[in-house]
Amino acid sequence: MVKLETFMALFRLLHKPDKAIVGRYIQGKSIAEIARELDCSQSVVSETIYRFRQQLKKERHPPI
């Protein structure tokens, strides 16, 4: 599990459009809902969420 401090630090580094996507995802909205609300494609939403989750994984398991 990722510490809240780590999550918030990574979240703060996101660009504004990515923050909007990740923030809505954390609120429990679906990819389709987020895409509709932000007028972007579902693939953009999915890709953004994927990249953010990958960053969280890196922080949880840093390379040696």
N, CA, C and O atoms as a Maestro MAE file, in Angstrom:
{
 s_m_m2io_version
 :::
 2.0.0
}

f_m_ct {
 s_m_title
 :::
 protein
 m_atom[256] {
  # First column is atom index #
  i_m_mmod_type
  r_m_x_coord
  r_m_y_coord
  r_m_z_coord
  i_m_residue_number
  s_m_chain_name
  s_m_pdb_residue_name
  s_m_pdb_atom_name
  i_m_atomic_number
  :::
  1 25 0.837 -1.182 0.000 1 A "MET " " N  " 7
  2 3 0.000 0.000 0.000 1 A "MET " " CA " 6
  3 2 0.884 1.248 0.000 1 A "MET " " C  " 6
  4 15 1.934 1.277 0.642 1 A "MET " " O  " 8
  5 25 0.454 2.261 -0.716 2 A "VAL " " N  " 7
  6 3 1.210 3.506 -0.842 2 A "VAL " " CA " 6
  7 2 0.800 4.462 0.278 2 A "VAL " " C  " 6
  8 15 -0.382 4.585 0.602 2 A "VAL " " O  " 8
  9 25 1.775 5.126 0.854 3 A "LYS " " N  " 7
  10 3 1.482 6.108 1.902 3 A "LYS " " CA " 6
  11 2 0.752 7.300 1.298 3 A "LYS " " C  " 6
  12 15 0.958 7.650 0.136 3 A "LYS " " O  " 8
  13 25 -0.096 7.909 2.100 4 A "LEU " " N  " 7
  14 3 -0.852 9.074 1.653 4 A "LEU " " CA " 6
  15 2 0.086 10.197 1.216 4 A "LEU " " C  " 6
  16 15 -0.187 10.888 0.234 4 A "LEU " " O  " 8
  17 25 1.180 10.377 1.935 5 A "GLU " " N  " 7
  18 3 2.136 11.439 1.591 5 A "GLU " " CA " 6
  19 2 2.721 11.212 0.198 5 A "GLU " " C  " 6
  20 15 2.887 12.154 -0.578 5 A "GLU " " O  " 8
  21 25 3.028 9.958 -0.108 6 A "THR " " N  " 7
  22 3 3.573 9.615 -1.421 6 A "THR " " CA " 6
  23 2 2.541 9.873 -2.501 6 A "THR " " C  " 6
  24 15 2.846 10.460 -3.539 6 A "THR " " O  " 8
  25 25 1.322 9.433 -2.251 7 A "PHE " " N  " 7
  26 3 0.240 9.648 -3.210 7 A "PHE " " CA " 6
  27 2 0.068 11.142 -3.488 7 A "PHE " " C  " 6
  28 15 0.007 11.562 -4.644 7 A "PHE " " O  " 8
  29 25 -0.011 11.936 -2.424 8 A "MET " " N  " 7
  30 3 -0.236 13.375 -2.585 8 A "MET " " CA " 6
  31 2 0.932 14.054 -3.297 8 A "MET " " C  " 6
  32 15 0.724 14.959 -4.105 8 A "MET " " O  " 8
  33 25 2.148 13.625 -3.006 9 A "ALA " " N  " 7
  34 3 3.317 14.207 -3.672 9 A "ALA " " CA " 6
  35 2 3.259 13.939 -5.170 9 A "ALA " " C  " 6
  36 15 3.514 14.836 -5.973 9 A "ALA " " O  " 8
  37 25 2.925 12.715 -5.547 10 A "LEU " " N  " 7
  38 3 2.814 12.382 -6.972 10 A "LEU " " CA " 6
  39 2 1.637 13.112 -7.613 10 A "LEU " " C  " 6
  40 15 1.736 13.578 -8.748 10 A "LEU " " O  " 8
  41 25 0.541 13.209 -6.899 11 A "PHE " " N  " 7
  42 3 -0.645 13.896 -7.422 11 A "PHE " " CA " 6
  43 2 -0.330 15.364 -7.702 11 A "PHE " " C  " 6
  44 15 -0.744 15.909 -8.726 11 A "PHE " " O  " 8
  45 25 0.410 16.004 -6.780 12 A "ARG " " N  " 7
  46 3 0.761 17.421 -6.962 12 A "ARG " " CA " 6
  47 2 1.643 17.655 -8.187 12 A "ARG " " C  " 6
  48 15 1.634 18.745 -8.760 12 A "ARG " " O  " 8
  49 25 2.398 16.643 -8.588 13 A "LEU " " N  " 7
  50 3 3.288 16.782 -9.744 13 A "LEU " " CA " 6
  51 2 2.555 16.686 -11.085 13 A "LEU " " C  " 6
  52 15 3.105 17.044 -12.127 13 A "LEU " " O  " 8
  53 25 1.324 16.206 -11.052 14 A "LEU " " N  " 7
  54 3 0.570 16.051 -12.299 14 A "LEU " " CA " 6
  55 2 0.231 17.402 -12.911 14 A "LEU " " C  " 6
  56 15 0.069 18.397 -12.205 14 A "LEU " " O  " 8
  57 25 0.128 17.422 -14.221 15 A "HIS " " N  " 7
  58 3 -0.356 18.615 -14.914 15 A "HIS " " CA " 6
  59 2 -1.849 18.737 -14.659 15 A "HIS " " C  " 6
  60 15 -2.512 17.750 -14.341 15 A "HIS " " O  " 8
  61 25 -2.369 19.930 -14.798 16 A "LYS " " N  " 7
  62 3 -3.768 20.209 -14.465 16 A "LYS " " CA " 6
  63 2 -4.761 19.244 -15.133 16 A "LYS " " C  " 6
  64 15 -5.652 18.742 -14.447 16 A "LYS " " O  " 8
  65 25 -4.649 18.963 -16.439 17 A "PRO " " N  " 7
  66 3 -5.610 18.032 -17.053 17 A "PRO " " CA " 6
  67 2 -5.533 16.624 -16.452 17 A "PRO " " C  " 6
  68 15 -6.555 15.960 -16.283 17 A "PRO " " O  " 8
  69 25 -4.323 16.178 -16.134 18 A "ASP " " N  " 7
  70 3 -4.158 14.853 -15.536 18 A "ASP " " CA " 6
  71 2 -4.717 14.816 -14.115 18 A "ASP " " C  " 6
  72 15 -5.286 13.808 -13.695 18 A "ASP " " O  " 8
  73 25 -4.555 15.917 -13.374 19 A "LYS " " N  " 7
  74 3 -5.136 16.001 -12.032 19 A "LYS " " CA " 6
  75 2 -6.650 15.873 -12.094 19 A "LYS " " C  " 6
  76 15 -7.261 15.219 -11.249 19 A "LYS " " O  " 8
  77 25 -7.251 16.499 -13.100 20 A "ALA " " N  " 7
  78 3 -8.709 16.424 -13.246 20 A "ALA " " CA " 6
  79 2 -9.151 14.983 -13.465 20 A "ALA " " C  " 6
  80 15 -10.155 14.542 -12.905 20 A "ALA " " O  " 8
  81 25 -8.404 14.262 -14.273 21 A "ILE " " N  " 7
  82 3 -8.741 12.862 -14.568 21 A "ILE " " CA " 6
  83 2 -8.540 11.994 -13.332 21 A "ILE " " C  " 6
  84 15 -9.450 11.270 -12.927 21 A "ILE " " O  " 8
  85 25 -7.364 12.061 -12.734 22 A "VAL " " N  " 7
  86 3 -7.056 11.213 -11.581 22 A "VAL " " CA " 6
  87 2 -7.970 11.562 -10.402 22 A "VAL " " C  " 6
  88 15 -8.436 10.671 -9.691 22 A "VAL " " O  " 8
  89 25 -8.219 12.828 -10.201 23 A "GLY " " N  " 7
  90 3 -9.106 13.244 -9.111 23 A "GLY " " CA " 6
  91 2 -10.497 12.656 -9.238 23 A "GLY " " C  " 6
  92 15 -11.073 12.189 -8.255 23 A "GLY " " O  " 8
  93 25 -11.033 12.679 -10.440 24 A "ARG " " N  " 7
  94 3 -12.362 12.099 -10.666 24 A "ARG " " CA " 6
  95 2 -12.339 10.581 -10.499 24 A "ARG " " C  " 6
  96 15 -13.290 9.989 -9.989 24 A "ARG " " O  " 8
  97 25 -11.251 9.964 -10.930 25 A "TYR " " N  " 7
  98 3 -11.117 8.513 -10.789 25 A "TYR " " CA " 6
  99 2 -11.104 8.126 -9.305 25 A "TYR " " C  " 6
  100 15 -11.732 7.144 -8.909 25 A "TYR " " O  " 8
  101 25 -10.397 8.890 -8.506 26 A "ILE " " N  " 7
  102 3 -10.322 8.639 -7.067 26 A "ILE " " CA " 6
  103 2 -11.699 8.816 -6.423 26 A "ILE " " C  " 6
  104 15 -12.011 8.159 -5.430 26 A "ILE " " O  " 8
  105 25 -12.512 9.694 -6.982 27 A "GLN " " N  " 7
  106 3 -13.874 9.896 -6.474 27 A "GLN " " CA " 6
  107 2 -14.794 8.728 -6.820 27 A "GLN " " C  " 6
  108 15 -15.933 8.670 -6.357 27 A "GLN " " O  " 8
  109 25 -14.298 7.804 -7.632 28 A "GLY " " N  " 7
  110 3 -15.090 6.626 -7.963 28 A "GLY " " CA " 6
  111 2 -15.819 6.696 -9.291 28 A "GLY " " C  " 6
  112 15 -16.646 5.836 -9.595 28 A "GLY " " O  " 8
  113 25 -15.520 7.711 -10.080 29 A "LYS " " N  " 7
  114 3 -16.175 7.831 -11.383 29 A "LYS " " CA " 6
  115 2 -15.575 6.845 -12.378 29 A "LYS " " C  " 6
  116 15 -14.397 6.496 -12.300 29 A "LYS " " O  " 8
  117 25 -16.400 6.410 -13.303 30 A "SER " " N  " 7
  118 3 -15.932 5.467 -14.321 30 A "SER " " CA " 6
  119 2 -15.136 6.206 -15.395 30 A "SER " " C  " 6
  120 15 -15.193 7.430 -15.506 30 A "SER " " O  " 8
  121 25 -14.405 5.442 -16.166 31 A "ILE " " N  " 7
  122 3 -13.628 6.014 -17.263 31 A "ILE " " CA " 6
  123 2 -14.553 6.726 -18.244 31 A "ILE " " C  " 6
  124 15 -14.237 7.816 -18.721 31 A "ILE " " O  " 8
  125 25 -15.686 6.116 -18.541 32 A "ALA " " N  " 7
  126 3 -16.651 6.729 -19.466 32 A "ALA " " CA " 6
  127 2 -17.194 8.044 -18.908 32 A "ALA " " C  " 6
  128 15 -17.326 9.019 -19.648 32 A "ALA " " O  " 8
  129 25 -17.509 8.081 -17.620 33 A "GLU " " N  " 7
  130 3 -18.017 9.313 -16.998 33 A "GLU " " CA " 6
  131 2 -16.973 10.423 -17.057 33 A "GLU " " C  " 6
  132 15 -17.287 11.567 -17.387 33 A "GLU " " O  " 8
  133 25 -15.739 10.076 -16.736 34 A "ILE " " N  " 7
  134 3 -14.661 11.067 -16.745 34 A "ILE " " CA " 6
  135 2 -14.466 11.619 -18.155 34 A "ILE " " C  " 6
  136 15 -14.349 12.830 -18.343 34 A "ILE " " O  " 8
  137 25 -14.433 10.735 -19.132 35 A "ALA " " N  " 7
  138 3 -14.252 11.165 -20.526 35 A "ALA " " CA " 6
  139 2 -15.373 12.106 -20.946 35 A "ALA " " C  " 6
  140 15 -15.130 13.125 -21.592 35 A "ALA " " O  " 8
  141 25 -16.578 11.766 -20.581 36 A "ARG " " N  " 7
  142 3 -17.733 12.596 -20.941 36 A "ARG " " CA " 6
  143 2 -17.646 13.966 -20.258 36 A "ARG " " C  " 6
  144 15 -17.854 14.995 -20.901 36 A "ARG " " O  " 8
  145 25 -17.341 13.977 -18.959 37 A "GLU " " N  " 7
  146 3 -17.260 15.234 -18.206 37 A "GLU " " CA " 6
  147 2 -16.152 16.150 -18.715 37 A "GLU " " C  " 6
  148 15 -16.312 17.370 -18.746 37 A "GLU " " O  " 8
  149 25 -15.039 15.560 -19.110 38 A "LEU " " N  " 7
  150 3 -13.881 16.364 -19.522 38 A "LEU " " CA " 6
  151 2 -13.760 16.505 -21.037 38 A "LEU " " C  " 6
  152 15 -12.812 17.107 -21.542 38 A "LEU " " O  " 8
  153 25 -14.726 15.946 -21.747 39 A "ASP " " N  " 7
  154 3 -14.759 16.026 -23.207 39 A "ASP " " CA " 6
  155 2 -13.446 15.535 -23.830 39 A "ASP " " C  " 6
  156 15 -12.814 16.224 -24.631 39 A "ASP " " O  " 8
  157 25 -13.065 14.324 -23.432 40 A "CYS " " N  " 7
  158 3 -11.888 13.689 -24.018 40 A "CYS " " CA " 6
  159 2 -12.212 12.218 -24.254 40 A "CYS " " C  " 6
  160 15 -13.261 11.731 -23.830 40 A "CYS " " O  " 8
  161 25 -11.323 11.526 -24.920 41 A "SER " " N  " 7
  162 3 -11.588 10.120 -25.233 41 A "SER " " CA " 6
  163 2 -11.348 9.233 -24.010 41 A "SER " " C  " 6
  164 15 -10.607 9.587 -23.093 41 A "SER " " O  " 8
  165 25 -11.991 8.086 -24.029 42 A "GLN " " N  " 7
  166 3 -11.794 7.121 -22.955 42 A "GLN " " CA " 6
  167 2 -10.358 6.609 -22.946 42 A "GLN " " C  " 6
  168 15 -9.819 6.273 -21.892 42 A "GLN " " O  " 8
  169 25 -9.745 6.552 -24.119 43 A "SER " " N  " 7
  170 3 -8.355 6.082 -24.168 43 A "SER " " CA " 6
  171 2 -7.413 7.071 -23.476 43 A "SER " " C  " 6
  172 15 -6.445 6.653 -22.840 43 A "SER " " O  " 8
  173 25 -7.681 8.360 -23.590 44 A "VAL " " N  " 7
  174 3 -6.863 9.363 -22.892 44 A "VAL " " CA " 6
  175 2 -7.015 9.184 -21.384 44 A "VAL " " C  " 6
  176 15 -6.032 9.229 -20.644 44 A "VAL " " O  " 8
  177 25 -8.239 8.984 -20.939 45 A "VAL " " N  " 7
  178 3 -8.496 8.786 -19.510 45 A "VAL " " CA " 6
  179 2 -7.788 7.526 -19.017 45 A "VAL " " C  " 6
  180 15 -7.101 7.551 -17.996 45 A "VAL " " O  " 8
  181 25 -7.958 6.436 -19.741 46 A "SER " " N  " 7
  182 3 -7.332 5.164 -19.351 46 A "SER " " CA " 6
  183 2 -5.815 5.280 -19.296 46 A "SER " " C  " 6
  184 15 -5.182 4.800 -18.356 46 A "SER " " O  " 8
  185 25 -5.246 5.910 -20.293 47 A "GLU " " N  " 7
  186 3 -3.789 6.075 -20.363 47 A "GLU " " CA " 6
  187 2 -3.276 6.903 -19.186 47 A "GLU " " C  " 6
  188 15 -2.257 6.563 -18.584 47 A "GLU " " O  " 8
  189 25 -3.970 7.974 -18.862 48 A "THR " " N  " 7
  190 3 -3.566 8.839 -17.753 48 A "THR " " CA " 6
  191 2 -3.607 8.080 -16.431 48 A "THR " " C  " 6
  192 15 -2.680 8.164 -15.626 48 A "THR " " O  " 8
  193 25 -4.681 7.347 -16.219 49 A "ILE " " N  " 7
  194 3 -4.819 6.563 -14.991 49 A "ILE " " CA " 6
  195 2 -3.741 5.486 -14.934 49 A "ILE " " C  " 6
  196 15 -3.153 5.253 -13.878 49 A "ILE " " O  " 8
  197 25 -3.482 4.838 -16.045 50 A "TYR " " N  " 7
  198 3 -2.443 3.801 -16.108 50 A "TYR " " CA " 6
  199 2 -1.076 4.384 -15.730 50 A "TYR " " C  " 6
  200 15 -0.352 3.809 -14.917 50 A "TYR " " O  " 8
  201 25 -0.732 5.527 -16.324 51 A "ARG " " N  " 7
  202 3 0.572 6.144 -16.042 51 A "ARG " " CA " 6
  203 2 0.699 6.518 -14.562 51 A "ARG " " C  " 6
  204 15 1.749 6.321 -13.952 51 A "ARG " " O  " 8
  205 25 -0.381 7.058 -13.996 52 A "PHE " " N  " 7
  206 3 -0.344 7.438 -12.585 52 A "PHE " " CA " 6
  207 2 -0.172 6.205 -11.698 52 A "PHE " " C  " 6
  208 15 0.607 6.229 -10.745 52 A "PHE " " O  " 8
  209 25 -0.879 5.153 -12.002 53 A "ARG " " N  " 7
  210 3 -0.766 3.917 -11.221 53 A "ARG " " CA " 6
  211 2 0.638 3.317 -11.338 53 A "ARG " " C  " 6
  212 15 1.161 2.760 -10.373 53 A "ARG " " O  " 8
  213 25 1.242 3.434 -12.519 54 A "GLN " " N  " 7
  214 3 2.615 2.946 -12.701 54 A "GLN " " CA " 6
  215 2 3.579 3.736 -11.813 54 A "GLN " " C  " 6
  216 15 4.494 3.165 -11.220 54 A "GLN " " O  " 8
  217 25 3.370 5.044 -11.726 55 A "GLN " " N  " 7
  218 3 4.214 5.870 -10.855 55 A "GLN " " CA " 6
  219 2 4.067 5.434 -9.401 55 A "GLN " " C  " 6
  220 15 5.056 5.356 -8.672 55 A "GLN " " O  " 8
  221 25 2.843 5.151 -8.981 56 A "LEU " " N  " 7
  222 3 2.617 4.686 -7.612 56 A "LEU " " CA " 6
  223 2 3.340 3.366 -7.361 56 A "LEU " " C  " 6
  224 15 3.925 3.167 -6.296 56 A "LEU " " O  " 8
  225 25 3.299 2.472 -8.338 57 A "LYS " " N  " 7
  226 3 3.983 1.181 -8.195 57 A "LYS " " CA " 6
  227 2 5.489 1.368 -8.070 57 A "LYS " " C  " 6
  228 15 6.139 0.680 -7.283 57 A "LYS " " O  " 8
  229 25 6.047 2.299 -8.847 58 A "LYS " " N  " 7
  230 3 7.488 2.569 -8.773 58 A "LYS " " CA " 6
  231 2 7.876 3.053 -7.383 58 A "LYS " " C  " 6
  232 15 8.923 2.679 -6.854 58 A "LYS " " O  " 8
  233 25 7.030 3.880 -6.804 59 A "GLU " " N  " 7
  234 3 7.313 4.406 -5.469 59 A "GLU " " CA " 6
  235 2 7.215 3.311 -4.412 59 A "GLU " " C  " 6
  236 15 7.925 3.340 -3.407 59 A "GLU " " O  " 8
  237 25 6.345 2.364 -4.645 60 A "ARG " " N  " 7
  238 3 6.161 1.269 -3.695 60 A "ARG " " CA " 6
  239 2 7.312 0.275 -3.780 60 A "ARG " " C  " 6
  240 15 7.710 -0.311 -2.773 60 A "ARG " " O  " 8
  241 25 7.843 0.087 -4.981 61 A "HIS " " N  " 7
  242 3 8.940 -0.860 -5.211 61 A "HIS " " CA " 6
  243 2 10.061 -0.167 -5.984 61 A "HIS " " C  " 6
  244 15 10.251 -0.438 -7.170 61 A "HIS " " O  " 8
  245 25 10.807 0.726 -5.325 62 A "PRO " " N  " 7
  246 3 11.877 1.437 -6.041 62 A "PRO " " CA " 6
  247 2 12.975 0.477 -6.487 62 A "PRO " " C  " 6
  248 15 13.254 -0.514 -5.813 62 A "PRO " " O  " 8
  249 25 13.602 0.779 -7.640 63 A "PRO " " N  " 7
  250 3 14.698 -0.078 -8.110 63 A "PRO " " CA " 6
  251 2 15.868 -0.031 -7.136 63 A "PRO " " C  " 6
  252 15 16.097 0.975 -6.465 63 A "PRO " " O  " 8
  253 25 16.584 -1.108 -7.073 64 A "ILE " " N  " 7
  254 3 17.719 -1.198 -6.129 64 A "ILE " " CA " 6
  255 2 18.980 -0.699 -6.797 64 A "ILE " " C  " 6
  256 15 20.044 -0.690 -6.178 64 A "ILE " " O  " 8
  :::
 }
 m_bond[255] {
  # First column is bond index #
  i_m_from
  i_m_to
  i_m_order
  :::
  1 1 2 1
  2 2 3 1
  3 3 4 2
  4 3 5 1
  5 5 6 1
  6 6 7 1
  7 7 8 2
  8 7 9 1
  9 9 10 1
  10 10 11 1
  11 11 12 2
  12 11 13 1
  13 13 14 1
  14 14 15 1
  15 15 16 2
  16 15 17 1
  17 17 18 1
  18 18 19 1
  19 19 20 2
  20 19 21 1
  21 21 22 1
  22 22 23 1
  23 23 24 2
  24 23 25 1
  25 25 26 1
  26 26 27 1
  27 27 28 2
  28 27 29 1
  29 29 30 1
  30 30 31 1
  31 31 32 2
  32 31 33 1
  33 33 34 1
  34 34 35 1
  35 35 36 2
  36 35 37 1
  37 37 38 1
  38 38 39 1
  39 39 40 2
  40 39 41 1
  41 41 42 1
  42 42 43 1
  43 43 44 2
  44 43 45 1
  45 45 46 1
  46 46 47 1
  47 47 48 2
  48 47 49 1
  49 49 50 1
  50 50 51 1
  51 51 52 2
  52 51 53 1
  53 53 54 1
  54 54 55 1
  55 55 56 2
  56 55 57 1
  57 57 58 1
  58 58 59 1
  59 59 60 2
  60 59 61 1
  61 61 62 1
  62 62 63 1
  63 63 64 2
  64 63 65 1
  65 65 66 1
  66 66 67 1
  67 67 68 2
  68 67 69 1
  69 69 70 1
  70 70 71 1
  71 71 72 2
  72 71 73 1
  73 73 74 1
  74 74 75 1
  75 75 76 2
  76 75 77 1
  77 77 78 1
  78 78 79 1
  79 79 80 2
  80 79 81 1
  81 81 82 1
  82 82 83 1
  83 83 84 2
  84 83 85 1
  85 85 86 1
  86 86 87 1
  87 87 88 2
  88 87 89 1
  89 89 90 1
  90 90 91 1
  91 91 92 2
  92 91 93 1
  93 93 94 1
  94 94 95 1
  95 95 96 2
  96 95 97 1
  97 97 98 1
  98 98 99 1
  99 99 100 2
  100 99 101 1
  101 101 102 1
  102 102 103 1
  103 103 104 2
  104 103 105 1
  105 105 106 1
  106 106 107 1
  107 107 108 2
  108 107 109 1
  109 109 110 1
  110 110 111 1
  111 111 112 2
  112 111 113 1
  113 113 114 1
  114 114 115 1
  115 115 116 2
  116 115 117 1
  117 117 118 1
  118 118 119 1
  119 119 120 2
  120 119 121 1
  121 121 122 1
  122 122 123 1
  123 123 124 2
  124 123 125 1
  125 125 126 1
  126 126 127 1
  127 127 128 2
  128 127 129 1
  129 129 130 1
  130 130 131 1
  131 131 132 2
  132 131 133 1
  133 133 134 1
  134 134 135 1
  135 135 136 2
  136 135 137 1
  137 137 138 1
  138 138 139 1
  139 139 140 2
  140 139 141 1
  141 141 142 1
  142 142 143 1
  143 143 144 2
  144 143 145 1
  145 145 146 1
  146 146 147 1
  147 147 148 2
  148 147 149 1
  149 149 150 1
  150 150 151 1
  151 151 152 2
  152 151 153 1
  153 153 154 1
  154 154 155 1
  155 155 156 2
  156 155 157 1
  157 157 158 1
  158 158 159 1
  159 159 160 2
  160 159 161 1
  161 161 162 1
  162 162 163 1
  163 163 164 2
  164 163 165 1
  165 165 166 1
  166 166 167 1
  167 167 168 2
  168 167 169 1
  169 169 170 1
  170 170 171 1
  171 171 172 2
  172 171 173 1
  173 173 174 1
  174 174 175 1
  175 175 176 2
  176 175 177 1
  177 177 178 1
  178 178 179 1
  179 179 180 2
  180 179 181 1
  181 181 182 1
  182 182 183 1
  183 183 184 2
  184 183 185 1
  185 185 186 1
  186 186 187 1
  187 187 188 2
  188 187 189 1
  189 189 190 1
  190 190 191 1
  191 191 192 2
  192 191 193 1
  193 193 194 1
  194 194 195 1
  195 195 196 2
  196 195 197 1
  197 197 198 1
  198 198 199 1
  199 199 200 2
  200 199 201 1
  201 201 202 1
  202 202 203 1
  203 203 204 2
  204 203 205 1
  205 205 206 1
  206 206 207 1
  207 207 208 2
  208 207 209 1
  209 209 210 1
  210 210 211 1
  211 211 212 2
  212 211 213 1
  213 213 214 1
  214 214 215 1
  215 215 216 2
  216 215 217 1
  217 217 218 1
  218 218 219 1
  219 219 220 2
  220 219 221 1
  221 221 222 1
  222 222 223 1
  223 223 224 2
  224 223 225 1
  225 225 226 1
  226 226 227 1
  227 227 228 2
  228 227 229 1
  229 229 230 1
  230 230 231 1
  231 231 232 2
  232 231 233 1
  233 233 234 1
  234 234 235 1
  235 235 236 2
  236 235 237 1
  237 237 238 1
  238 238 239 1
  239 239 240 2
  240 239 241 1
  241 241 242 1
  242 242 243 1
  243 243 244 2
  244 243 245 1
  245 245 246 1
  246 246 247 1
  247 247 248 2
  248 247 249 1
  249 249 250 1
  250 250 251 1
  251 251 252 2
  252 251 253 1
  253 253 254 1
  254 254 255 1
  255 255 256 2
  :::
 }
}
